[in-house]
Amino acid sequence: MKKIVRITESQLEVLIKRTILNEVRLSKRPIEEDVIHLRTMTRKSVIHFGQYNGQTIEEILRLGKNSYLRFIYYNIEGVSFIEDILRNIGIVTDHQDDRIPKPGKNPELGEEVEKRIHKRLDPLSRVISKNRSKGRAKSKAVGAKIRDERSFSRGSLARKNQGH
């Protein structure tokens, strides 16, 4: 005589998880021992984190945000770039190769490279970038003040949109 065993999906899921955990315990090795998480990004790769979430590497390069890409390279363990991008952002030059073994990170080397690249800039561009950052800080403060003075309730925005 055959017996029929009925279980729900959640019970089946629990059984499968227990079986996997038992197998891992018996083998005495971590689950992801053989897996290396490394993503080598190209110009078409999309970043799904941070300030430029949803943008491609090409778009970030066009914006001139090389320092942001250098920051990603040196501070995020599983992200690397192809040779062409490494040259564009200044990690690999004709005179120096500042690559790090990936997966891995080295924020200290990233800061050194950033300082070295900043020193190579001509004095005029350093002054311009310094003035830009002051202007941005001032405009952020003005924007915050304007936001604090306005009322952004749903009703007030609806009246404003309707011309009242």
BAVO-300782 format. One record per residue (C-alpha): residue number from 1; chain; x, y, z. Coordinates in nm, 2 decimals. Example, Ala and Ser with C-alpha at 12.3 -4.5 7.8 and 13.67 -1.06 7.14 Angstrom:
# residues 2
1|A|1.23|-0.45|0.78 $
2|A|1.37|-0.11|0.71 $
//
This chain:
# residues 164
1|A|0.00|0.00|0.00 $
2|A|0.14|0.34|-0.11 $
3|A|0.13|0.64|0.12 $
4|A|0.07|0.99|-0.01 $
5|A|0.25|1.27|0.16 $
6|A|0.12|1.62|0.10 $
7|A|0.33|1.93|0.18 $
8|A|0.29|2.29|0.10 $
9|A|0.54|2.50|-0.11 $
10|A|0.68|2.67|0.20 $
11|A|0.74|2.33|0.37 $
12|A|0.91|2.21|0.06 $
13|A|1.13|2.52|0.05 $
14|A|1.23|2.46|0.42 $
15|A|1.32|2.09|0.34 $
16|A|1.53|2.20|0.04 $
17|A|1.72|2.46|0.25 $
18|A|1.78|2.21|0.53 $
19|A|1.92|1.96|0.28 $
20|A|2.15|2.21|0.13 $
21|A|2.28|2.32|0.47 $
22|A|2.34|1.96|0.57 $
23|A|2.54|1.90|0.25 $
24|A|2.75|2.21|0.32 $
25|A|2.81|2.10|0.68 $
26|A|2.91|1.75|0.57 $
27|A|3.15|1.88|0.30 $
28|A|3.30|2.13|0.55 $
29|A|3.36|2.41|0.30 $
30|A|3.19|2.74|0.24 $
31|A|2.91|2.76|-0.01 $
32|A|3.08|3.02|-0.23 $
33|A|3.44|2.90|-0.20 $
34|A|3.49|2.86|-0.58 $
35|A|3.31|3.17|-0.68 $
36|A|3.50|3.50|-0.74 $
37|A|3.27|3.81|-0.77 $
38|A|3.44|4.04|-1.02 $
39|A|3.27|4.26|-1.28 $
40|A|3.49|4.41|-1.55 $
41|A|3.30|4.71|-1.68 $
42|A|3.31|4.84|-2.04 $
43|A|3.18|5.17|-2.18 $
44|A|2.83|5.03|-2.22 $
45|A|2.82|4.89|-1.86 $
46|A|2.55|5.05|-1.64 $
47|A|2.63|5.14|-1.28 $
48|A|2.35|5.04|-1.05 $
49|A|2.47|5.22|-0.73 $
50|A|2.59|5.55|-0.61 $
51|A|2.56|5.90|-0.74 $
52|A|2.53|5.80|-1.11 $
53|A|2.29|5.51|-1.06 $
54|A|2.15|5.40|-1.40 $
55|A|2.41|5.57|-1.61 $
56|A|2.66|5.40|-1.84 $
57|A|3.04|5.44|-1.79 $
58|A|3.05|5.62|-2.13 $
59|A|2.80|5.88|-1.99 $
60|A|3.01|5.93|-1.68 $
61|A|3.32|5.97|-1.89 $
62|A|3.15|6.24|-2.10 $
63|A|3.05|6.42|-1.79 $
64|A|3.42|6.44|-1.70 $
65|A|3.38|6.24|-1.38 $
66|A|3.71|6.05|-1.40 $
67|A|3.78|6.10|-1.03 $
68|A|3.45|5.92|-0.95 $
69|A|3.54|5.62|-1.17 $
70|A|3.89|5.61|-1.00 $
71|A|3.71|5.61|-0.66 $
72|A|3.50|5.32|-0.77 $
73|A|3.81|5.13|-0.90 $
74|A|4.01|5.17|-0.58 $
75|A|3.73|5.14|-0.32 $
76|A|3.49|4.88|-0.45 $
77|A|3.63|4.53|-0.43 $
78|A|3.45|4.35|-0.72 $
79|A|3.46|4.62|-0.99 $
80|A|3.73|4.67|-1.25 $
81|A|3.74|4.84|-1.59 $
82|A|3.88|4.74|-1.93 $
83|A|4.22|4.87|-2.03 $
84|A|4.08|5.16|-2.24 $
85|A|3.89|5.30|-1.95 $
86|A|4.18|5.26|-1.71 $
87|A|4.39|5.47|-1.95 $
88|A|4.11|5.73|-1.98 $
89|A|4.07|5.78|-1.61 $
90|A|4.45|5.80|-1.55 $
91|A|4.52|5.47|-1.37 $
92|A|4.73|5.34|-1.65 $
93|A|4.96|5.59|-1.83 $
94|A|5.27|5.56|-2.05 $
95|A|5.49|5.62|-1.75 $
96|A|5.31|5.45|-1.46 $
97|A|5.07|5.16|-1.40 $
98|A|4.87|5.19|-1.08 $
99|A|4.65|4.89|-1.11 $
100|A|4.56|4.68|-0.81 $
101|A|4.48|4.31|-0.80 $
102|A|4.11|4.25|-0.83 $
103|A|3.90|4.15|-0.65 $
104|A|4.04|4.38|-0.39 $
105|A|4.06|4.74|-0.29 $
106|A|4.33|4.99|-0.20 $
107|A|4.18|5.33|-0.10 $
108|A|4.53|5.46|0.01 $
109|A|4.67|5.41|-0.34 $
110|A|4.36|5.58|-0.48 $
111|A|4.42|5.89|-0.28 $
112|A|4.79|5.90|-0.39 $
113|A|4.69|5.87|-0.76 $
114|A|4.42|6.14|-0.71 $
115|A|4.68|6.38|-0.56 $
116|A|4.93|6.30|-0.83 $
117|A|4.67|6.37|-1.10 $
118|A|4.56|6.69|-0.93 $
119|A|4.93|6.81|-0.92 $
120|A|4.96|6.76|-1.29 $
121|A|4.67|6.99|-1.36 $
122|A|4.77|7.33|-1.48 $
123|A|4.73|7.61|-1.21 $
124|A|4.44|7.78|-1.40 $
125|A|4.23|7.47|-1.40 $
126|A|4.29|7.42|-1.02 $
127|A|4.17|7.77|-0.96 $
128|A|3.86|7.71|-1.17 $
129|A|3.78|7.39|-1.00 $
130|A|3.82|7.55|-0.65 $
131|A|3.59|7.84|-0.75 $
132|A|3.33|7.59|-0.89 $
133|A|3.32|7.40|-0.56 $
134|A|3.27|7.73|-0.37 $
135|A|2.99|7.83|-0.61 $
136|A|2.82|7.49|-0.57 $
137|A|2.83|7.52|-0.19 $
138|A|2.68|7.86|-0.21 $
139|A|2.40|7.76|-0.45 $
140|A|2.32|7.46|-0.23 $
141|A|2.28|7.69|0.07 $
142|A|2.06|7.93|-0.12 $
143|A|1.85|7.63|-0.25 $
144|A|1.81|7.50|0.10 $
145|A|1.69|7.84|0.22 $
146|A|1.44|7.87|-0.06 $
147|A|1.31|7.52|0.01 $
148|A|1.27|7.60|0.38 $
149|A|1.06|7.91|0.30 $
150|A|0.82|7.74|0.06 $
151|A|0.52|7.53|0.14 $
152|A|0.52|7.21|-0.07 $
153|A|0.19|7.07|0.05 $
154|A|-0.01|6.88|-0.21 $
155|A|-0.29|7.14|-0.21 $
156|A|-0.05|7.43|-0.25 $
157|A|0.12|7.27|-0.55 $
158|A|-0.22|7.19|-0.71 $
159|A|-0.33|7.55|-0.67 $
160|A|0.00|7.67|-0.82 $
161|A|-0.03|7.44|-1.11 $
162|A|-0.38|7.56|-1.18 $
163|A|-0.28|7.92|-1.18 $
164|A|-0.43|8.03|-0.84 $
//
